[in-house]
Amino acid sequence: QGSFFGDVPFGNAVLSRFPLDRVAHLVMAPEAGDETLGQQERTPEDLEARGLITAEVVLPDGRRIGIGCTHLDHRAEQLRQKQAALVGAAVDAAFGGGGTA
């Protein structure tokens, strides 16, 4: 799709030796104005959608551990902060809040 890595598909993954439950994927698509965050010269085409994967790992004793995997924007701190807020809200929704992200 003409990304930073050319036509090579890439993304996030969660691997576990234990079963995963309640797996979800959030796409954080660029929005109008994101290219101006961080006072950097960027074009809308320069921005990439970022993803978040959340899941619960089911341990052999039945306990569950909530996990998340993401990769935020690498150039603009303000955009990373915006994305981190979205991640925090998604983690709270996935795991009922009360934890740390």
C-alpha positions as CSV (number, residue, x, y, z in Angstrom):
1,Q,0.0,0.0,0.0
2,G,3.0,2.3,-0.4
3,S,3.8,2.6,3.3
4,F,7.2,3.5,4.9
5,F,8.2,-0.1,4.3
6,G,7.1,-0.1,0.7
7,D,4.6,-2.8,-0.2
8,V,5.7,-5.1,2.6
9,P,2.8,-5.7,5.0
10,F,3.6,-5.1,8.7
11,G,1.8,-4.5,11.9
12,N,1.4,-5.6,15.5
13,A,1.0,-9.1,16.9
14,V,0.5,-10.8,20.2
15,L,2.0,-14.3,20.6
16,S,1.3,-16.5,23.7
17,R,1.9,-20.0,24.7
18,F,-1.5,-19.8,26.6
19,P,-4.9,-19.2,25.0
20,L,-6.0,-15.7,24.2
21,D,-9.5,-14.5,24.9
22,R,-11.4,-11.2,24.2
23,V,-9.0,-10.3,21.4
24,A,-9.8,-6.9,19.9
25,H,-8.1,-4.5,17.4
26,L,-8.5,-0.8,17.3
27,V,-7.4,1.2,14.2
28,M,-6.3,4.8,15.1
29,A,-6.7,6.4,11.7
30,P,-5.1,9.8,11.0
31,E,-7.6,12.7,11.4
32,A,-7.7,16.1,9.7
33,G,-5.1,18.3,11.4
34,D,-2.9,15.5,12.7
35,E,-0.2,16.5,10.2
36,T,0.2,19.8,12.0
37,L,0.8,18.4,15.4
38,G,4.4,18.7,16.6
39,Q,5.0,21.7,14.3
40,Q,6.6,19.4,11.7
41,E,6.2,19.7,8.0
42,R,4.1,16.7,7.1
43,T,1.5,15.8,4.6
44,P,-1.6,13.7,5.3
45,E,-0.1,11.0,3.1
46,D,2.9,11.0,5.5
47,L,0.7,9.8,8.4
48,E,-0.1,6.1,8.9
49,A,-2.9,4.5,10.8
50,R,-1.8,3.0,14.0
51,G,-3.3,-0.1,15.7
52,L,-3.9,-1.4,19.1
53,I,-4.4,-5.1,19.9
54,T,-5.9,-6.0,23.3
55,A,-6.4,-9.5,24.6
56,E,-6.7,-11.5,27.8
57,V,-4.2,-14.3,28.3
58,V,-5.8,-17.2,30.1
59,L,-3.3,-18.8,32.4
60,P,-3.4,-22.6,33.2
61,D,-4.8,-21.8,36.7
62,G,-7.7,-19.8,35.2
63,R,-6.3,-16.3,36.1
64,R,-6.4,-13.8,33.3
65,I,-3.9,-11.1,32.4
66,G,-4.9,-8.2,30.2
67,I,-2.3,-7.1,27.6
68,G,-2.1,-4.6,24.8
69,C,0.3,-4.1,21.9
70,T,0.7,-0.9,19.9
71,H,3.1,1.3,18.1
72,L,2.6,5.1,18.2
73,D,3.7,7.8,15.9
74,H,7.5,8.3,15.8
75,R,7.8,11.9,14.9
76,A,5.3,14.2,16.8
77,E,5.0,14.1,20.6
78,Q,1.6,15.7,20.5
79,L,0.3,13.0,18.1
80,R,1.7,10.4,20.4
81,Q,-0.1,11.9,23.3
82,K,-3.3,11.9,21.4
83,Q,-2.8,8.3,20.4
84,A,-1.9,7.4,24.0
85,A,-5.2,8.8,25.2
86,L,-7.0,6.7,22.7
87,V,-5.0,3.6,23.9
88,G,-5.8,4.4,27.5
89,A,-9.6,4.7,26.8
90,A,-9.5,1.4,24.8
91,V,-7.6,-0.4,27.6
92,D,-10.1,0.8,30.2
93,A,-13.0,-0.4,28.0
94,A,-11.4,-3.7,27.3
95,F,-10.4,-4.5,30.9
96,G,-12.9,-2.5,33.0
97,G,-10.6,0.3,34.0
98,G,-8.9,0.5,37.4
99,G,-5.6,-0.7,36.0
100,T,-2.5,1.0,34.6
101,A,-1.9,1.3,30.9
